[in-house]
Amino acid sequence: MAQRLQENASFGAIGKELGKDRTTISKEIKKYSYDKKSGRPGYPYNPCKFRATCKAKRICGTSCTHQSAYKCSLCSECTLHCSDFVEDVCSVKNKPPYVCNGCSQLPKCTLLKRIYDPADAHERAHHAVSEARTGIMSNEDDIARINGIISPLVKNGQSLHQIYLAHVDELMCSEKTLYNYVDAQLFDIRNIDLPRKVKYRPRYKKPEFKVDRGCRIERSYADFQKYLGANPETTIVQMDSVIGRVGGKCLLTIHFVESSLMLAFLRDANTSASVIEIINLLDEVLGAKTFNSLFPVILTDNGSEFSNPKEIEKRSTIPCNRTKIFYCDPSAPYQKGACEVNHELIRRILPKGSSFDELTQQDITLMMNHINSYKRKKLNNRSPYETFSFYYGEDVLKRLGCSPVAAENIILKPKLLKK
């Protein structure tokens, strides 16, 4: 296909050779082509409409280290600083073939290019198929229904095999699926409740379970960056989990990047339902208007507890979304580094590996009040509490359950929660 695009063949001709409809070829190219920022020999990427006649110099100041600083049109970053910049968009991308592969001006072009690369297209398609097959088919209501059947019986000493044979028509899933759900901690029971399961050698790689298997579609970190590019003034909130004992209680942390204020909520289990319950509670406590202003965008990781974005985003009382959810790339916690750094303060009080099972929400609120009253150099030596109060007022903090702690009384040691 890429070769025929370079030969400027029509979609109809390509489709005829491949035995596909021309619309299929069009959809393939639109879906898997990508933007490429590149210039031509001797000239960097520059999409400005006035690049040929521009005579501006040193727009970015005297600190510019580029060799082409004497003439800004020869600098790949001049468009970031120039107030007169107007993007020159090539019309080729707005009509078939929608890509620049066969364009005769490609070797001379310094504009943003649209390229179809078969190797890249294959990799992206394979990744999309793989991600679509990852996760679970059941929704949370189905999981709750199955949990109500098997958990009481397992606690009575029955095996999953026995339960499956007796309730196969009610469960409506395979026995293997039950084991997978238990392994993913979606039920009240755990592997420790299965006497034989704990004796088995664990797999090297456990499957990843998600409530919505397509949760990352149009919510990736690249989509997040595009959204910020279009809405640069948007307030960003980062969300994550802090795990105590495996299978025990855990925390949901919500970090306001601008003020460094962090909220933490104790949950009985690390499930999607518990996250949605907390978001709904915040929406109810704050009110729709305040919630919308505080949570326009939430950036989180790929944990299964965040894999039901539609329920987090939507407001049940009003048919509209209350926030937008985006996900970091896999194995890229640095993309929400502000939240991760603040977790270090939590770990001073609750060291890694410690159990949260004996804690209450009052304990967690006390801990966060001490952390949020801790002054930060990056906040101009103010505390997150003071900074957040400056932006949103004391009333919002009170509704969130926050209160200040005097500097001399702040404790960031485990003894804070010793009983």
HELIX and SHEET records of a PDB file:
HELIX    1   1 ALA A    2  GLN A    6  1                                   5    
HELIX    2   2 PHE A   11  LEU A   18  1                                   8    
HELIX    3   3 ARG A   22  TYR A   32  1                                  11    
HELIX    4   4 CYS A   72  LEU A   74  5                                   3    
HELIX    5   5 CYS A   78  LEU A   80  5                                   3    
HELIX    6   6 SER A   91  ASN A   94  5                                   4    
HELIX    7   7 LEU A  106  LYS A  108  5                                   3    
HELIX    8   8 PRO A  118  ALA A  132  1                                  15    
HELIX    9   9 GLU A  140  LYS A  155  1                                  16    
HELIX   10  10 LEU A  160  ALA A  166  1                                   7    
HELIX   11  11 VAL A  168  LEU A  171  1                                   4    
HELIX   12  12 GLU A  175  ASP A  183  1                                   9    
HELIX   13  13 ASN A  191  ASP A  193  5                                   3    
HELIX   14  14 LYS A  197  LYS A  199  5                                   3    
HELIX   15  15 TYR A  221  ALA A  230  1                                  10    
HELIX   16  16 SER A  272  LEU A  286  1                                  15    
HELIX   17  17 ALA A  288  LEU A  294  1                                   7    
HELIX   18  18 SER A  304  PHE A  306  5                                   3    
HELIX   19  19 PRO A  309  GLU A  313  1                                   5    
HELIX   20  20 PRO A  333  LYS A  336  5                                   4    
HELIX   21  21 GLY A  337  ILE A  349  1                                  13    
HELIX   22  22 GLN A  361  ASN A  372  1                                  12    
HELIX   23  23 LYS A  377  LEU A  379  5                                   3    
HELIX   24  24 PRO A  384  TYR A  392  1                                   9    
HELIX   25  25 GLU A  394  ARG A  399  1                                   6    
HELIX   26  26 ALA A  407  ASN A  409  5                                   3    
HELIX   27  27 PRO A  414  LEU A  417  5                                   4    
SHEET    1   A 2 TYR A  34  LYS A  37  0                                        
SHEET    2   A 2 LEU A 112  ILE A 115 -1                                        
SHEET    1   B 5 LEU A 261  ARG A 267  0                                        
SHEET    2   B 5 CYS A 250  PHE A 256 -1                                        
SHEET    3   B 5 ILE A 236  ILE A 243 -1                                        
SHEET    4   B 5 VAL A 297  THR A 300  1                                        
SHEET    5   B 5 LYS A 324  TYR A 327  1                                        
SHEET    1   C 2 LYS A 314  ARG A 315  0                                        
SHEET    2   C 2 CYS A 320  ASN A 321 -1                                        
END                                                                             
